[in-house]
Amino acid sequence: MEIKYPTQRLAYPFFVSMLILFIIQISFGLLLALMQMDPNLLKGVFNFNTARAFHLNLAIVWIVTGFIGTILFIGPILGQRDVKPVWLVHVLLVALWVVVGWSIVTLPLAQKGIAGWIGNVPWLQQGMEFLEGGRITHILLFIGFSIFAYLTLVMFPKKVKRWNELHWGLAIGVVGLMSVWLFTMIPTKELDLQEYFRWYVVHYWVEAVWEIIHITLIGFILAKFFGADDKEVGFAVFWGISLVVLSGLIGNSHHYFWIGTPTFWQFWGSLFSALEPLPLIFCIWHVYLDEKHGVTPIKNRAAFYFIFGSALFESVGAGVLGFTMTMAYANLWEHGTWLTAAHGHMALFGAFGLLVLGAAYEAARQIKGINRFKEGLAKLSFWLLFIGLMGIVGSFAFGGTKQIYVYRILGLDWWGHHIRPAMSSARVLLGIFASIFILGAIVLIYDLLTLKDREISESNQKLINQKLTSPKSINKWYKSMSQFEFGVWLGGIWLFGLIVTAGVFSFNLHSVRVGDPTIPYLIMGIGYVGLIIITLLFAYRFLMAFEQRQDLLQVIQNFSNGQLETLDLKQQPPKGGIREQLILDRFNQLGYGQAFMVVSDIEMGCQHHTLHKILGTSFAWEVLETGPEQWRVKVGKLN
Amino acid sequence: MDFEKEKKARKLAIWVIGIMTGIWIILSVFSFTDTKERVRPRTENIHFNGVSALKGKQVFQAYNCMDCHTIVGNGAYFAPDLTKIYEQAGPAWLKAYLGSPGTYPTKTIVDIQLKQLLSKGEDLPKDIDAYLEKYSGAHDRVEHRGGVDALMPNLQFSAEEIDALIAYFIYTGKINTAGWPPKVIADKSVIEDQARKLEEASGIIRTSSASSAPSSGVENNTAQTTESPAAIGANLAKQLACTACHSADGSAVVGPSFKGLFGSSVPLTTGNSVNADEEYLRRSILQPNADIVKDYQQGVMPSFEGSVSEEQVNALIEYIKSLK
């Protein structure tokens, strides 16, 4: 896909804003990590709670800014019309920075205890985790969300009947983003009600609305990248969204176990939130299927790295790590410890952050009019962010496990300086990996903002392409991944997830409760380390197979038509499977990255279908001529 | 793909979502409806020292306590969970601590707060030892950390805000958290053993075992008559936790600094000024709310009337005089 509508370019300033907010947000993260190591750092000047308020709020703001950029970028293609009015897009951008500026002024008021209470309404800031802004911020944000929803909907066909699943997905997403936000404005007099509605916003955003946007955007982008069928993507999007709502609607009640609400929520919350991974597994499975759909090389492999990472971390961070702590008798121990932060970081940045960063890469490529760019820095930043995030999550998991033992099993408290020393090695690890993460972010931001410098000219690209020749043998690690193998990897990830879950549950054992932590330490140690290693290996394995497939597609595309041997089917009987057999015989003689030409006097849909049944997605099928006298297809062997 | 079948399946999915929304609403309404067995505690019905817990909830939010602490387990995991803090430490310890959260209160200062609460008619154990027995969290904190610096920043809560927070913690203590956090059943010796190991690892010394800062018994120390009155006063200022709020180096903590105080002209909230002579210092120790220094708040400092002897007041004055 290349730029088709001029207003797609309006997305660019949103992506730039996103990157600025992103680096500020993670700098606060690093500051928090340093404050964890030295709790007296900046104490009384810039307190931990204020730094954390910025860290959380900016996380939400930059990701939403990324959603705005992505939807402005793809919306015109999806709706087949420009966004209008253009001035309103500019208003939205200004509104975004006004909210950010206003938050910079108001959030630090917490250090002086100023909330701006009038009656029971906090106008300046309200000291509620994730939703720290006050009523003025709420109203500004609501206006911003409304403009965003309006701009999205005006791009879509006027007749709702003409909407497909992607239109519906984004429409539900942007309207949901706006409506769910209203719950933050309900004044409450009791803590239980306050928390009840706070989770409406937080949970229904990240576990419903944002996931709906996520699924739709991934579906759309991959359909464009790999030419997947609209109907198939529609199917995946509809059932993905339905599964999200079916599990996540009542799944919200995993937040209502201990906040003063009745105990029946433990049943409902445990059951439905344990089902929440289903749509996430469904999603990554479709990413796998879509990637195999491509029959010509894509122009932006780096963007796919990020999008795959997003689906993977959604599955592991939101799905697996969420599952390990969601059932009441595991949550009893995990609740209020660093284990929550382990899950939160991987789920929020991993799933949503990586998606919008991937979208930013593709948008930047198209908006800057780049055909292909050198992807080294992009991929380097991907792996740095990947390893940094894994380490951050591992540190939180390690610290959280020790925290459960000291805080909950032994009942020691912070004031006695028992919990801090127990977690001290985890804090050092946290600082190290946070630094790696930031390094990755700096590389990414530099790369994205100066992407034009890494443009590859057409002649250079040709040289690069010509250098690619079909590999004689294919490395095991680079071989195409079968559905079975993909399933085994996912199964492995879940196996370690279940081990972690067992570890969290094992805090209920009598022997542990009387003071011996060996069992949970051992089980959770194996579980978390295994989970991190298998996720890394899986990502490497998957992306290398993807690279290999793309290379082979390029090799096959390189063959000029004259270079290829021709299999002429014109003289063969069209029925009885003879033509299919001939193609198949010829195909089986090919080495990886080799190809031949098939010429026919009728359309070759049937042959393609048959080959697909037998060979799966291991062949390239490039249609070069479509009648009326002759049909020509280039058939090549992929790994 | 069979389109008719798919259409039917999709319709069914939308129906199921509708039914689940219904279940959700019913369960939610039931959650917040009082029944005979289960009555939700209400912030407006709970008061401490005449201030309601609703006000306390607002103070708790205004200072964004949740982004360091946790409450019902939600928050930042950087500081203690506060849901049950009232049950653990009780009002006298909380009042003493929140007055100057940068320092853990000593037994003496908790005692002073207890006496004042008792004189206001609060229903509490009649003496400090009984209080510490009832509120074991206060006992442990006083024993282990009395008089040493806390990690919390010195937020300058007003007297009303402190009472409001205590009312709020009474309220949060009444919330039925369904058994969270789980009860500790490990043996005391096991806990003590692990606690010692962790303390050794981080070089933390308990105040009860440290000779430099004894946490109990003001009388013990005044027996050291060989020292100068100013030195005795300095020691006393530490024990009474005066130094938690009043610095000796000129910086403003919670209250005005002692440095250069004696003999200076002190501006008051009334707009007048008063000369900081011995009489003023004495009055400020015994009736701290008589004159409030400009930019500081009323009711934060407890009265030391009846808690310190005449001799000790003099020693404190000598100490303040010595800080020029």
Boltz contact constraints between the chains, C-beta under 6 A:
constraints:
  - contact:
      token1: [A, 39]
      token2: [B, 151]
      max_distance: 6.0
  - contact:
      token1: [A, 43]
      token2: [B, 153]
      max_distance: 6.0
  - contact:
      token1: [A, 44]
      token2: [B, 153]
      max_distance: 6.0
  - contact:
      token1: [A, 47]
      token2: [B, 153]
      max_distance: 6.0
  - contact:
      token1: [A, 48]
      token2: [B, 68]
      max_distance: 6.0
  - contact:
      token1: [A, 48]
      token2: [B, 78]
      max_distance: 6.0
  - contact:
      token1: [A, 49]
      token2: [B, 64]
      max_distance: 6.0
  - contact:
      token1: [A, 49]
      token2: [B, 67]
      max_distance: 6.0
  - contact:
      token1: [A, 49]
      token2: [B, 68]
      max_distance: 6.0
  - contact:
      token1: [A, 52]
      token2: [B, 67]
      max_distance: 6.0
  - contact:
      token1: [A, 52]
      token2: [B, 76]
      max_distance: 6.0
  - contact:
      token1: [A, 53]
      token2: [B, 67]
      max_distance: 6.0
  - contact:
      token1: [A, 110]
      token2: [B, 63]
      max_distance: 6.0
  - contact:
      token1: [A, 110]
      token2: [B, 64]
      max_distance: 6.0
  - contact:
      token1: [A, 113]
      token2: [B, 62]
      max_distance: 6.0
  - contact:
      token1: [A, 113]
      token2: [B, 63]
      max_distance: 6.0
  - contact:
      token1: [A, 115]
      token2: [B, 61]
      max_distance: 6.0
  - contact:
      token1: [A, 115]
      token2: [B, 62]
      max_distance: 6.0
  - contact:
      token1: [A, 117]
      token2: [B, 58]
      max_distance: 6.0
  - contact:
      token1: [A, 126]
      token2: [B, 61]
      max_distance: 6.0
  - contact:
      token1: [A, 127]
      token2: [B, 61]
      max_distance: 6.0
  - contact:
      token1: [A, 127]
      token2: [B, 64]
      max_distance: 6.0
  - contact:
      token1: [A, 127]
      token2: [B, 66]
      max_distance: 6.0
  - contact:
      token1: [A, 129]
      token2: [B, 66]
      max_distance: 6.0
  - contact:
      token1: [A, 129]
      token2: [B, 75]
      max_distance: 6.0
  - contact:
      token1: [A, 189]
      token2: [B, 43]
      max_distance: 6.0
  - contact:
      token1: [A, 189]
      token2: [B, 54]
      max_distance: 6.0
  - contact:
      token1: [A, 190]
      token2: [B, 43]
      max_distance: 6.0
  - contact:
      token1: [A, 242]
      token2: [B, 13]
      max_distance: 6.0
  - contact:
      token1: [A, 245]
      token2: [B, 17]
      max_distance: 6.0
  - contact:
      token1: [A, 249]
      token2: [B, 20]
      max_distance: 6.0
  - contact:
      token1: [A, 250]
      token2: [B, 20]
      max_distance: 6.0
  - contact:
      token1: [A, 250]
      token2: [B, 24]
      max_distance: 6.0
  - contact:
      token1: [A, 258]
      token2: [B, 72]
      max_distance: 6.0
  - contact:
      token1: [A, 258]
      token2: [B, 73]
      max_distance: 6.0
  - contact:
      token1: [A, 258]
      token2: [B, 177]
      max_distance: 6.0
  - contact:
      token1: [A, 258]
      token2: [B, 178]
      max_distance: 6.0
  - contact:
      token1: [A, 258]
      token2: [B, 180]
      max_distance: 6.0
  - contact:
      token1: [A, 259]
      token2: [B, 72]
      max_distance: 6.0
  - contact:
      token1: [A, 260]
      token2: [B, 175]
      max_distance: 6.0
  - contact:
      token1: [A, 260]
      token2: [B, 176]
      max_distance: 6.0
  - contact:
      token1: [A, 261]
      token2: [B, 31]
      max_distance: 6.0
  - contact:
      token1: [A, 262]
      token2: [B, 31]
      max_distance: 6.0
  - contact:
      token1: [A, 263]
      token2: [B, 178]
      max_distance: 6.0
  - contact:
      token1: [A, 332]
      token2: [B, 180]
      max_distance: 6.0
  - contact:
      token1: [A, 332]
      token2: [B, 182]
      max_distance: 6.0
  - contact:
      token1: [A, 335]
      token2: [B, 73]
      max_distance: 6.0
  - contact:
      token1: [A, 336]
      token2: [B, 70]
      max_distance: 6.0
  - contact:
      token1: [A, 336]
      token2: [B, 73]
      max_distance: 6.0
  - contact:
      token1: [A, 336]
      token2: [B, 81]
      max_distance: 6.0
  - contact:
      token1: [A, 338]
      token2: [B, 77]
      max_distance: 6.0
  - contact:
      token1: [A, 408]
      token2: [B, 181]
      max_distance: 6.0
  - contact:
      token1: [A, 410]
      token2: [B, 186]
      max_distance: 6.0
  - contact:
      token1: [A, 410]
      token2: [B, 191]
      max_distance: 6.0
  - contact:
      token1: [A, 410]
      token2: [B, 194]
      max_distance: 6.0
  - contact:
      token1: [A, 411]
      token2: [B, 184]
      max_distance: 6.0
  - contact:
      token1: [A, 412]
      token2: [B, 195]
      max_distance: 6.0
  - contact:
      token1: [A, 413]
      token2: [B, 80]
      max_distance: 6.0
  - contact:
      token1: [A, 414]
      token2: [B, 79]
      max_distance: 6.0
  - contact:
      token1: [A, 414]
      token2: [B, 80]
      max_distance: 6.0
  - contact:
      token1: [A, 415]
      token2: [B, 141]
      max_distance: 6.0
  - contact:
      token1: [A, 415]
      token2: [B, 145]
      max_distance: 6.0
  - contact:
      token1: [A, 416]
      token2: [B, 144]
      max_distance: 6.0
  - contact:
      token1: [A, 417]
      token2: [B, 202]
      max_distance: 6.0
  - contact:
      token1: [A, 417]
      token2: [B, 204]
      max_distance: 6.0
  - contact:
      token1: [A, 418]
      token2: [B, 195]
      max_distance: 6.0
  - contact:
      token1: [A, 418]
      token2: [B, 198]
      max_distance: 6.0
  - contact:
      token1: [A, 421]
      token2: [B, 198]
      max_distance: 6.0
  - contact:
      token1: [A, 421]
      token2: [B, 201]
      max_distance: 6.0
  - contact:
      token1: [A, 421]
      token2: [B, 202]
      max_distance: 6.0
  - contact:
      token1: [A, 422]
      token2: [B, 198]
      max_distance: 6.0
  - contact:
      token1: [A, 513]
      token2: [B, 185]
      max_distance: 6.0
  - contact:
      token1: [A, 514]
      token2: [B, 186]
      max_distance: 6.0
  - contact:
      token1: [A, 515]
      token2: [B, 186]
      max_distance: 6.0
  - contact:
      token1: [A, 515]
      token2: [B, 190]
      max_distance: 6.0
